[in-house]
Amino acid sequence: MIKAHTSSAKDHGGGLDAAARTFGGTRAEWMDLSTGINPLPYDAGAVPPDAWTALPDAGAHDALIAAARSFWNVPDGAAILAAPGASCLIANMPRLANKGTVSIHGPTYNEHAAAFDAAGWAVNGTQPDATVVVNPNNPDGRIWHPKELTTQLRIIDESFCDVTPDATHMADAAASGTVILKSFGKFWGLAGLRLGFAIGDPELINALKQMLGPWPVSGPAQHIGAVALRDQEWAKDTRDRLTKDAARLDNLMTGKGASVVGGTTLFRLYDVGDAAAYQTRLAQSQIWSRIFPYSDSWLRLGLPHPLDWARLENAV
């Protein structure tokens, strides 16, 4: 059963320290499947020493932006801004227009509604001035069509779209009022690097640039991001592996009575009946999962590291 969605409430995956305090074990003993982060991160190799010691310079910035433009096939008329994570960009989205009404189709990632609510916008009222969608949606994996977005300001969060690149709205990125958000940490498995991108209407991207100020992205993040975004072969191989592993996880869970609700190949969403009880049972084996305040039955699982499949299978 899906309850009325309290859209401005914040709940997240992660929180291993709290889980360990409740269920025991050290942080190192826990398997965190509560996030949708690739369990096999990209290996960018050594970082040049001056990336750590010097202020980020134009050359490194330009290399990162060029790599992003190529990887995502960004139209020539669209602008790109690199930022210290997609969350930073989400927090600034309400500042791109005068306060009004925003449509945020949920249940979805709750930081969007929280940001607009905190900025004084009306969330999910009538006659919206702005629309926010997560494409594919978190947690159910819904794909949005560009024709469904008709407001003056359109924010498309594609944090998980790199596993399904054909679903991107990038072809419309240059259109007035469009901002597409990209998260580097999910697909490349480097969430701690804190790197994200806003791509879209040059006027809006320039406004975001002024909000973030100089040097928003660290030198190491610029270097690693540029290297990773140029590695198309790794991206293809990773998509193939994630597809196989997601199918394996579905087979495991449905074989034990769960039903598939949706998701992406970075996380899967299941109906397990009593989600809180299922989370507790997994936690007793030091495996952390994700449940939601608006559903008693939904459980979301990320993919395990290849060495952890047997442990997960035993716990399930």
Secondary structure, DSSP 8 states (H G I E B T S, - for coil): -B----TT----S--HHHHHHHH-S-GGG-EE-SS---SS--------HHHHHS---HHHHHHHHHHHHHHTT--TT-EEEEES-HHHHHHHGGGGS-S-EEEE-SSS-THHHHHHHHTT-EES-SS-SEEEEESS-TTT-----GGG--SSEEEEE-TTGGGSGGG--GGGTTSTTEEEEEEHHHHTS-GGG--EEEEE-HHHHHHHHHHH-S--S-HHHHHHHHHHHT-HHHHHHHHHHHHHHHHHHHHHHHHTT-EEEEE-SSEEEEE-SSHHHHHHHHHTTTEE-EEETTEEEEEEEE---GGGHHHHHHH-
